Amino acid sequence: MSGYQTLIFEKHGEVARISLNRPGALNSYNIQMRDDFSEALTAVQYDDEVKALIISGQGRAFCAGADLTEFGTAPSQVEARQVRWQRDVWGQLNKLRIPSIAAIHGYCIGSGIEIALFCDLRIVSDDAVFAMPEVRLGMIPAAGGSQTLPRNFGTSAAMDLLLTGRRFGANEAQALGLVTRVVATDELQSAAWDLAEVFCRLPGEATGPIKKCIREGMDLSLADGLALENRLAQIAYRAHGTDISNILSQPASRERVD
């Protein structure tokens, strides 16, 4: 689809795909990509036909991080990194009503990991290389990494990766819980499309609330999280013409069933 300088936006039936498209720069994230990404995500969010989103990268990388010629160059480093937030791309990803899949290959560095962690599921090729190298540049993550990493796989692992900036491969990423599935490089795209098609067959009135329960419930107490689940479950059931408020309000049965 035309109109974007730094990405390719495609729609095939109920599946949309955003492919980062700065292959000469290993799809490093710059201001133009931020603007293009924001516009494409808006198009996806308001297209009722779309039921799943795939995010991938062209060339040899998913995304090799922020373009330091724009986001990390003195004397405007602070100002440039603030510019990244003038469009809340990460907030848009986080609030998408539909399931999103990151199809990751090659380099997935810095902002690449941050983009991936705002997706719901991550499928990765066995040649992928990951790192959060900001500390080695005298910086800290400024696109959510210090918050999304510990939320996804715990404080200890996040401390290791953020404080050392070391590189690691696909198998370790899966062991940490960073990615959902590791596949052969030549199977990556088909695996992502197969998963997207699974989502397309599921009712949106269920997938959307499940996403909301998980995303918002992580920041709530257990009691408040259960209350959120209760409210969203009632909304989902009403969409099918069923009132389950009485069922949900009943205490669990203590009777033994043999």
C-alpha positions as CSV (number, residue, x, y, z in Angstrom):
1,M,0.0,0.0,0.0
2,S,1.5,3.4,-1.0
3,G,2.0,6.4,1.1
4,Y,4.7,5.3,3.6
5,Q,8.4,6.0,3.2
6,T,9.7,3.7,5.8
7,L,7.3,0.7,6.0
8,I,5.1,-1.5,3.8
9,F,1.5,-1.7,4.8
10,E,-0.5,-4.6,3.4
11,K,-4.0,-5.9,4.0
12,H,-4.9,-9.5,3.0
13,G,-8.5,-10.2,3.9
14,E,-8.8,-9.9,7.7
15,V,-5.0,-9.8,8.3
16,A,-2.9,-6.6,8.2
17,R,0.8,-6.6,8.0
18,I,3.2,-3.7,8.8
19,S,6.8,-4.4,7.5
20,L,9.5,-2.0,8.6
21,N,11.3,-1.0,5.4
22,R,14.6,0.6,5.9
23,P,16.7,-2.4,5.0
24,G,19.8,-0.4,4.2
25,A,19.8,0.8,7.8
26,L,18.7,-2.6,9.2
27,N,15.3,-1.0,9.8
28,S,16.6,1.3,12.5
29,Y,13.7,3.4,14.0
30,N,13.8,7.0,13.0
31,I,11.3,9.9,13.2
32,Q,9.8,9.2,9.8
33,M,9.2,5.6,10.7
34,R,7.6,6.7,14.0
35,D,5.2,8.9,12.0
36,D,4.5,6.2,9.4
37,F,4.0,3.5,12.1
38,S,1.6,5.7,14.0
39,E,-0.5,6.3,10.8
40,A,-0.6,2.6,9.9
41,L,-1.6,1.6,13.4
42,T,-4.4,4.1,13.3
43,A,-5.6,2.6,10.0
44,V,-5.6,-0.9,11.6
45,Q,-7.3,0.2,14.8
46,Y,-10.3,1.7,13.0
47,D,-10.7,-0.9,10.3
48,D,-13.4,-3.3,11.6
49,E,-12.5,-5.8,8.9
50,V,-9.0,-6.4,10.4
51,K,-8.8,-9.1,13.0
52,A,-5.1,-9.7,13.3
53,L,-1.9,-7.7,12.8
54,I,1.6,-9.0,11.9
55,I,4.7,-6.7,12.3
56,S,7.8,-7.8,10.5
57,G,11.0,-6.4,9.0
58,Q,12.4,-6.2,5.5
59,G,16.0,-7.3,4.6
60,R,18.4,-8.7,7.2
61,A,16.8,-7.4,10.4
62,F,13.5,-7.0,12.3
63,C,14.8,-3.7,13.8
64,A,18.3,-2.8,14.8
65,G,17.2,-0.1,17.3
66,A,16.9,3.6,17.2
67,D,18.6,5.6,14.5
68,L,21.3,7.3,16.6
69,T,21.8,9.9,13.9
70,E,18.4,11.3,15.0
71,F,17.8,9.9,18.5
72,G,21.2,9.8,20.1
73,T,23.4,12.5,18.8
74,A,24.8,15.4,21.0
75,P,23.9,18.1,21.7
76,S,20.3,17.3,21.0
77,Q,20.1,13.7,22.5
78,V,17.5,14.6,25.1
79,E,15.4,16.6,22.8
80,A,15.6,14.0,20.0
81,R,14.5,11.2,22.4
82,Q,11.6,13.3,23.6
83,V,10.5,13.6,19.9
84,R,10.0,9.8,19.9
85,W,7.0,10.3,22.2
86,Q,5.3,13.0,20.2
87,R,3.4,10.2,18.6
88,D,2.6,7.5,21.2
89,V,3.3,4.5,18.9
90,W,3.9,2.2,21.9
91,G,0.6,3.3,23.5
92,Q,-1.2,2.5,20.2
93,L,0.4,-0.9,20.0
94,N,-0.5,-1.6,23.6
95,K,-4.1,-0.6,23.2
96,L,-4.9,-2.4,19.9
97,R,-8.2,-4.1,20.0
98,I,-6.9,-7.0,17.9
99,P,-4.2,-9.6,18.5
100,S,-0.7,-8.6,17.2
101,I,2.2,-10.8,16.2
102,A,5.8,-9.8,15.9
103,A,7.6,-12.0,13.3
104,I,11.2,-11.5,14.2
105,H,14.3,-12.4,12.2
106,G,17.9,-11.2,12.1
107,Y,18.8,-8.3,14.4
108,C,16.3,-7.3,17.0
109,I,18.1,-4.7,19.1
110,G,16.9,-1.9,21.5
111,S,13.8,-0.4,20.0
112,G,13.3,-3.7,18.1
113,I,12.8,-5.6,21.3
114,E,10.6,-2.8,22.7
115,I,8.3,-3.0,19.6
116,A,8.2,-6.7,19.9
117,L,7.2,-6.6,23.6
118,F,4.3,-4.4,22.9
119,C,3.0,-7.1,20.5
120,D,0.9,-9.9,22.0
121,L,2.9,-12.8,20.6
122,R,6.4,-13.1,19.2
123,I,7.5,-15.7,16.7
124,V,11.2,-15.7,16.0
125,S,13.5,-17.3,13.5
126,D,16.4,-19.3,14.7
127,D,18.9,-16.8,13.3
128,A,17.7,-13.9,15.4
129,V,20.1,-11.8,17.6
130,F,18.8,-9.7,20.5
131,A,20.3,-7.0,22.8
132,M,19.3,-4.0,24.8
133,P,22.6,-2.0,24.4
134,E,21.6,1.4,25.7
135,V,23.7,1.1,28.8
136,R,26.9,0.7,26.7
137,L,26.1,4.0,25.0
138,G,25.6,5.9,28.3
139,M,21.8,5.8,27.8
140,I,18.8,4.1,29.3
141,P,15.9,2.6,27.3
142,A,13.4,5.4,26.4
143,A,10.7,3.4,24.6
144,G,9.5,1.2,27.4
145,G,12.2,-1.4,27.7
146,S,12.8,-0.9,31.5
147,Q,9.1,-1.5,32.0
148,T,8.2,-4.1,29.5
149,L,11.2,-6.5,30.1
150,P,10.5,-7.0,33.8
151,R,6.8,-7.3,33.2
152,N,7.4,-10.1,30.6
153,F,10.0,-12.2,32.2
154,G,10.9,-10.9,35.7
155,T,13.2,-8.5,37.4
156,S,16.3,-10.6,37.5
157,A,16.5,-11.4,33.8
158,A,15.6,-7.8,33.0
159,M,18.5,-6.5,35.2
160,D,20.9,-8.9,33.5
161,L,20.0,-7.8,29.9
162,L,19.6,-4.1,30.7
163,L,22.7,-3.7,32.8
164,T,25.1,-5.7,30.6
165,G,23.7,-4.9,27.2
166,R,24.9,-8.3,26.1
167,R,23.7,-10.1,23.0
168,F,21.7,-13.4,23.1
169,G,20.1,-15.7,20.6
170,A,16.7,-17.1,19.8
171,N,16.9,-20.1,22.1
172,E,17.8,-18.1,25.1
173,A,15.1,-15.6,24.2
174,Q,12.6,-18.4,24.3
175,A,13.9,-19.7,27.6
176,L,13.6,-16.3,29.1
177,G,10.0,-16.0,27.9
178,L,10.8,-13.1,25.6
179,V,9.4,-15.0,22.5
180,T,6.5,-17.4,22.1
181,R,8.0,-19.7,19.5
182,V,11.2,-20.4,17.6
183,V,11.0,-21.6,14.0
184,A,13.4,-22.1,11.1
185,T,14.1,-18.9,9.2
186,D,12.3,-20.0,6.0
187,E,9.2,-20.9,8.1
188,L,8.9,-17.6,9.9
189,Q,6.4,-15.8,7.6
190,S,4.2,-18.8,7.1
191,A,4.1,-19.5,10.9
192,A,3.1,-15.9,11.5
193,W,0.4,-16.0,8.9
194,D,-1.0,-19.3,10.2
195,L,-1.3,-17.8,13.7
196,A,-2.9,-14.7,12.3
197,E,-5.5,-16.9,10.6
198,V,-6.2,-18.6,13.8
199,F,-7.0,-15.3,15.4
200,C,-9.3,-14.4,12.5
201,R,-11.5,-17.4,13.2
202,L,-12.0,-16.4,16.8
203,P,-14.7,-14.0,18.0
204,G,-13.4,-10.4,18.4
205,E,-15.8,-9.9,21.4
206,A,-13.6,-12.4,23.3
207,T,-10.1,-11.7,22.1
208,G,-10.3,-8.0,22.7
209,P,-11.4,-8.3,26.4
210,I,-8.8,-11.1,27.0
211,K,-6.1,-8.7,25.9
212,K,-7.6,-6.0,28.1
213,C,-7.7,-8.3,31.1
214,I,-4.1,-9.2,30.8
215,R,-2.7,-5.8,29.9
216,E,-4.6,-3.8,32.5
217,G,-4.8,-6.5,35.1
218,M,-1.0,-6.7,35.5
219,D,-1.0,-3.3,37.2
220,L,-3.9,-4.0,39.5
221,S,-4.3,-5.9,42.8
222,L,-5.6,-9.5,42.4
223,A,-9.0,-8.3,43.7
224,D,-9.2,-5.5,41.3
225,G,-8.0,-7.7,38.5
226,L,-10.7,-10.2,39.2
227,A,-13.3,-7.4,39.2
228,L,-12.0,-6.3,35.8
229,E,-12.3,-9.8,34.5
230,N,-15.9,-10.1,35.9
231,R,-17.0,-6.8,34.2
232,L,-15.5,-7.7,30.8
233,A,-16.8,-11.3,30.9
234,Q,-20.4,-9.9,31.4
235,I,-19.9,-7.6,28.5
236,A,-18.6,-10.4,26.3
237,Y,-21.5,-12.7,27.3
238,R,-24.1,-10.0,26.7
239,A,-22.8,-9.8,23.1
240,H,-24.1,-13.3,22.8
241,G,-27.4,-12.5,24.5
242,T,-26.5,-14.2,27.8
243,D,-26.7,-12.7,31.2
244,I,-24.2,-14.4,33.5
245,S,-24.2,-11.8,36.3
246,N,-25.9,-14.3,38.7
247,I,-23.5,-17.0,37.9
248,L,-20.4,-14.8,38.4
249,S,-21.7,-13.5,41.7
250,Q,-22.2,-16.9,43.3
251,P,-19.5,-18.3,45.6
252,A,-17.6,-21.4,44.4
253,S,-19.3,-24.7,45.3
254,R,-17.7,-26.6,48.1
255,E,-19.4,-29.9,47.2
256,R,-17.1,-32.7,46.2
257,V,-17.8,-34.3,42.8
258,D,-16.6,-37.9,42.5
